[in-house]
Amino acid sequence: MGKIDPKELIERVEDVPSLPEVAVRLLAMLNDVESDFSMIERLLSSDSALTANVLRVCNSAYFGFTGRISNLNHAVILLGYNNLRRIVLMASLKNVYSRRVNGYSLMEGDLARHSLAVALAAEALAREVGYREPDTLFIAGLLHEIGKLVLGNYLESYYEAVLREVSDSRMDFLEIEDEHLGTNHAKVGSMLASHWGLPEVLVECIGAHHDPRLATEYHAEAAIVHLADHLALMLGIGWGIDGLKYTFHSAAVEGLRIPEDVIYDIMLDLPERMKLAEIV
């Protein structure tokens, strides 16, 4: 199999994960400050699966609201724009994130667990640095490995060779992907995010999550996702064939000025926070 042209790959719709139409319209509404809750509620109610997810998450221990919430209007008002945005996105990605990704040795649910762990860690780290929109970093963490869904089948064709290189060489896993495929999952993921019309901060965080130096504008945001990704990997959450076979850019992380003990506490707290979230 020859090298992949990532632009051509993204244009081939059958190879690219897509978001449900209702989810795309909802996310657009939730990014528009002029949208009101009644419009969002009407669109949300047209998708029974999304409605069920919103009510389930609203009643989870993660939010800790008092009393049982069975009314969609009440749930929408209680959750607010940012929480609704993350729930809609997670519900939309649930099926594709739960499947096996053989090229990366990810079993069913591995990608979902890893993505949730990175999302929660990125949000917690963002709060520590006083970032004004920690929810944006949650979403960046949730989407950072989306490129693996696109490249998984292609990488599987080189699995034996890649496995040998992972075991025997000191190459960074992105270099191994580039050698065999002519691209890597971070590059393809950022192109997919752009294809979906996502904000540039998300496009950059996805593309630079293994090397924050690649970010042209959102350096701190990319560094937060980079650190969050390593915390999840250090805990072995969603560890596939690539494992810890990535370069850790300590200089980018040091620039965040987060005390080491705080970072350590966030890492240790991740498994419990994941249990509370109950959203993947």
N, C-alpha and C positions, 0 to 999 in steps of 0.2 A: 504494500500500500504506500502511495506517495505522500508527500507533504500536503498539509491542508491549507487552503486559502481561507483564513477566518472570515473575510468579508463575504465570500461566496457561501460559506457555511451558514452564516447568520441569515442570508437571503433565502436559503432553502428551508422554507417554513416547516416541512415535515421533520427536520432535525432539531428544531428549536422549541423549547417549552413555551407555552402560551398561557396567559392569564384569562380566566373566563370573562366574557364581555361585561357581565354585571360587576365583577370585581374591578375591571378597568374603569368603568363609569363611576363607581363608588370612590375609588382612589382619587380620580380627578375632582370629584365633588369635595372630598375631604381635604384636598390641597387648595381649594378655592374658598377664601374667607367669606365670600358673598353667599355661599350655599347655606341654607338653613336646615335645621334638624328635620323638619317635616318632609323636605325633598329627599333627604338621605333615608329617612324611615320608609318612604314609599318605594324607593328603589330597592332597598334592602329586603323589604317584605316580598319582593317578586322572586327572591331566591330562597327557597325553604332551607337549604343546607346552610347557607350563610346565616340566616336568621337563627337556626338552631345553635350554630357555633357561637354567635354573639350572646345568646341567652345562657349557654353553658359556661362560657368564660366569665360572664358577668356574675354568675353565681359561684365561681370558684374561689378557693382560699386566697388566690393571688391578689384579688382586689379587696376581699374582706368586707363587702357591703352587708349591712344589717338586713335580715329578712330575705325571703325568697322572692326573686324578681322574675316574673313570668310575662310581663308586658314589654313588648319591643320598644314602645315609645319611652317608657321609663328607663330601659336599659341604655338606649341611645343617649339620653340626656345625662345619665349617671356616668357613662364611660367617657364622653367627650370625643372631640375630633381625633386626637392623637392615639388614644387607645383603640378607637374604632378602626383607624387606619392599619394598625398592626394586626388586629384580629382578622380583618378582611384579607390582608396579605397572607397571613399564616394559614388561614383556612383555604385560600386559593392554591397555596403551594403544598398543602398537606399530602395529597396523593403522589405527586412526583417526588417529593422529598422522602417519602416512606419506602420507595422501591430500592432494589439492589442497584448498585453502580459497579458492575463487575470489573471494569478497567482499573478502578481504584481500590478494589477489595473492600468495598463498603457493603455491609449486609443490610437487610431491610431495617429501616429506621435509623441507621447510623448517621446519615446525612442530616436527618431531621434533628436528632439529638445534638450533633455538633453545632449545627446552625443556631439552635436555641441557646446553647451554652455561650456561644460567641456573642449572640445578640444581648443576652442578659449581662455578660461581663462588660461589653462595650458600653451599655447604658450606665452601669455602675461606675465605670471609669470616667465616663463623660460627666457624671454628676460630681465626681471628685475634683475635676479640673474646672468646674463651674461652667461647663458648656451649656449654652442657653436652650438647646433643643436635644436633650438626651434621647428622645424618642427617635430622632433621625439616625443616631448611631445604633440604636436597637435594630432598625430596619436595615442599615448597612451591614450589621453583623449577620442578620438573618439571610441576606442575599449574597454574602461574600464568596460562597463556593458555587454559585449558580452555574458557572462555566463547566464544572465537573459533570453536570447533567448532559451537556452538549458533547463533551469530549469522551465520556466514559466508554462508549462503544468503540470509538476509534482506538483508544489506548489499549483496549482489550486485545487487539490484534498483535500488539507488541509486548504482551504481558510478560512472557518468559524473559525476554531481553531486558525489559524494565526491571523485573525482579532481580536479575543478576546485577544490574548497575546499582540498584538500591543497596544490595548486600556488599558489593565489592568496591564501589567507587566513592569518592568524596563529593561527587557532583550534587549540587542543589537540585531538588526535584523539578523545579521549573526548567532547569537546563536539560534535564532528562526528557521532559515533555517537548521542549523546543527541538532537541536532537531528533526525536522520532516523528513528531507531528508537524514541526515547523511553526508551532505556536504553543501557548500554554493556557491553563484554565482561567488564570487571572485576566489575561488579555481578552479571551473569548467572553468571559463573564461581563467585563466592562462594555464590550461591544453589544452584548445582549441587553444590558441595562439601558444603553443608549437607544437601541432598537425599540425598546418598550417605551421610550420617552420619559425615563426617570430623571430626577434632578441630577445636575452635574456632581453634587457632593457624593451621591450614591455611586455614580459611574466611576469617580476617582477612587473612592474607598474600595470598591470591588477590584479595580485594576491594580491598585497599589497595596493590597492587603498583605502581600508578602515582601514588599519593599516600599516603604513610605516615601523614599526619595523620588519615586516616579510620579508622585502627586505634584501637579503644577500649581494648584491653588489651595487645596484642602489638606495641608500637610498634617496638622494636628489630628484631624478626623481619621486620616489613613493610619496614623501611628496608633491611635486608640484601637482600631479594628485589628491592626497587626499584633498588638499586645494581647488583646482579648483572644485572638486565634491561638496564640502560643499558650495561654493559660488553659484553654480547653484541651489542647493537644497534650500538655503536661499532665493533665488529669486522665488522659487516655479516652476522652469522649469523642467518638467518631474517628478513631485512629484507623486509617486504611493503609494501603501499601506505602503511602508517602510518609506517614508517621511524623517524626520530628526531622525529616530530611529537608528542612528549609533553613535558610540563614535568618538568624535573629538579629535585627538591626537595633542594637542597644542604644546607639546615639539618638535615634529618633524617639525612643521611649523615654530616655533621660530628659529630653526636652519638655516632656509633659509635666515634670516635677511632681510626680506622685510618689510619696514615701513607699519604700519597699514593703514595710509591714502592712500598709493599706492594700497594696497589690496582692500580697500573700493572703490577706483576709478575704478579699474578693474571690480569689481562686478557691479557697477552702469552702466558701459559702455557696459556690455554684451548684453543687449537686442538690442541696436543700432548696434553693431558689427554683431549680428546674422542677422539682416535685410539686412545689406550690403553684407554679405557673399553669400546669395542666392544659396547655394550649397547643401542643403538637402531638 
